[in-house]
Amino acid sequence: MGLCLYSCFCYSQVYKFKAFESTVIANGDDSPIKWKECDILTVINITKNKIQIYAKHNVDLDLISKGGFEKDAEQNIHVTYKAVDEGGVRCTIELVIFDNQDGRHKATLSLQYSDAHIVYRLKNTDE
């Protein structure tokens, strides 16, 4: 599935996840990360160049360009995008899809703004 999030040669280009934990990290904050439990539908629609996060305050992101695509030493896939939210604020999105899909945590979605990062831990919608 991870390769399909970057490639144009897949049958399905819409991926649905549930965020089960989230956090906000202010830039320059080195304190330990405090995760909060959540249950947030996250839809990644590559065909329409959109990411939608259905939370208390919905987030609607337009993907404006693709950045890098690489595998790390553990074979996890890292995909980056430049995006703009509904307020016109630009951010960088990093999606990390884990090679080991045995556990609950399948991927991590990070919205990197100039002053903070919003990070979601993702699982399959049917878990």
Phi and psi in degrees as a GROMACS rama.xvg file:
@    title "Ramachandran Plot"
@    xaxis  label "Phi"
@    yaxis  label "Psi"
@TYPE xy
-58.4406  -41.2377  GLY-2
-63.2986  -31.5091  LEU-3
-67.104  -23.8767  CYS-4
-70.3726  -10.2482  LEU-5
-119.647  -31.8704  TYR-6
-77.9673  156.136  SER-7
-99.8568  7.14912  CYS-8
-110.039  32.0548  PHE-9
-106.645  156.411  CYS-10
-72.5712  -47.0204  TYR-11
-108.511  131.836  SER-12
-119.617  18.2109  GLN-13
-120.434  124.971  VAL-14
-125.111  131.01  TYR-15
-115.197  132.913  LYS-16
-132.226  165.893  PHE-17
-115.494  126.844  LYS-18
-79.2946  127.492  ALA-19
-108.105  -12.2509  PHE-20
-147.753  150.406  GLU-21
-146.784  162.198  SER-22
-156.175  157.541  THR-23
-120.138  127.287  VAL-24
-119.906  116.98  ILE-25
-70.1757  139.283  ALA-26
-58.3487  133.095  ASN-27
87.798  -4.61881  GLY-28
-83.7359  115.338  ASP-29
-100.865  7.4947  ASP-30
-70.7696  159.345  SER-31
-57.4359  145.031  PRO-32
-72.5961  133.134  ILE-33
-110.684  107.589  LYS-34
-83.9378  141.33  TRP-35
-114.215  133.723  LYS-36
-65.9854  145.053  GLU-37
-154.516  173.501  CYS-38
-144.078  83.3212  ASP-39
-122.104  122.74  ILE-40
-71.9051  131.187  LEU-41
-126.313  123.015  THR-42
-115.986  123.391  VAL-43
-108.808  111.222  ILE-44
-113.952  94.2556  ASN-45
-68.0565  -36.4623  ILE-46
-58.0924  -42.2219  THR-47
-96.7574  3.89168  LYS-48
55.3809  49.4372  ASN-49
-134.756  148.818  LYS-50
-128.456  128.733  ILE-51
-122.589  131.665  GLN-52
-120.002  115.343  ILE-53
-96.8357  86.2784  TYR-54
-117.999  -167.988  ALA-55
-53.3269  -42.0065  LYS-56
-118.509  105.802  HIS-57
-59.9766  146.568  ASN-58
-119.587  126.608  VAL-59
-122.019  111.199  ASP-60
-112.208  133.6  LEU-61
-99.0981  123.37  ASP-62
-79.7124  120.711  LEU-63
-104.114  -20.0551  ILE-64
-162.766  152.617  SER-65
-91.999  139.014  LYS-66
-100.249  -125.113  GLY-67
-86.8395  164.833  GLY-68
-143.682  117.443  PHE-69
-152.263  161.611  GLU-70
-109.416  139.344  LYS-71
-91.2775  -173.607  ASP-72
-62.1173  -28.001  ALA-73
-89.584  7.38969  GLU-74
70.3215  16.879  GLN-75
-73.5298  143.642  ASN-76
-96.6935  128.992  ILE-77
-112.967  123.096  HIS-78
-124.317  133.164  VAL-79
-120.819  149.144  THR-80
-137.432  152.724  TYR-81
-96.7825  139.281  LYS-82
-144.356  167.858  ALA-83
-134.054  135.842  VAL-84
-89.3302  179.643  ASP-85
-63.2501  -19.3367  GLU-86
-89.7752  1.08934  GLY-87
86.0394  7.09965  GLY-88
-86.6955  129.09  VAL-89
-82.4181  148.665  ARG-90
-151.173  166.79  CYS-91
-107.628  135.105  THR-92
-110.739  131.436  ILE-93
-120.238  127.058  GLU-94
-115.264  123.535  LEU-95
-113.741  118.986  VAL-96
-105.532  121.87  ILE-97
-77.2232  136.796  PHE-98
-64.121  -42.3834  ASP-99
-82.7469  106.399  ASN-100
-97.9054  15.0312  GLN-101
-72.1855  -33.6693  ASP-102
-87.3636  -177.405  GLY-103
-70.3893  -39.4624  ARG-104
-80.4215  103.561  HIS-105
-93.3983  -31.5329  LYS-106
-159.334  166.034  ALA-107
-129.187  132.484  THR-108
-113.692  123.955  LEU-109
-121.42  124.772  SER-110
-101.604  112.284  LEU-111
-104.762  102.152  GLN-112
-94.5967  173.672  TYR-113
-65.5737  -27.3692  SER-114
-110.857  -12.7448  ASP-115
-164.104  163.996  ALA-116
-115.381  136.661  HIS-117
-110.952  123.784  ILE-118
-123.181  135.342  VAL-119
-122.113  133.291  TYR-120
-92.9154  126.551  ARG-121
-110.138  144.513  LEU-122
-130.015  170.497  LYS-123
-65.7252  151.179  ASN-124
-69.1736  -21.7782  THR-125
-92.0453  7.83787  ASP-126
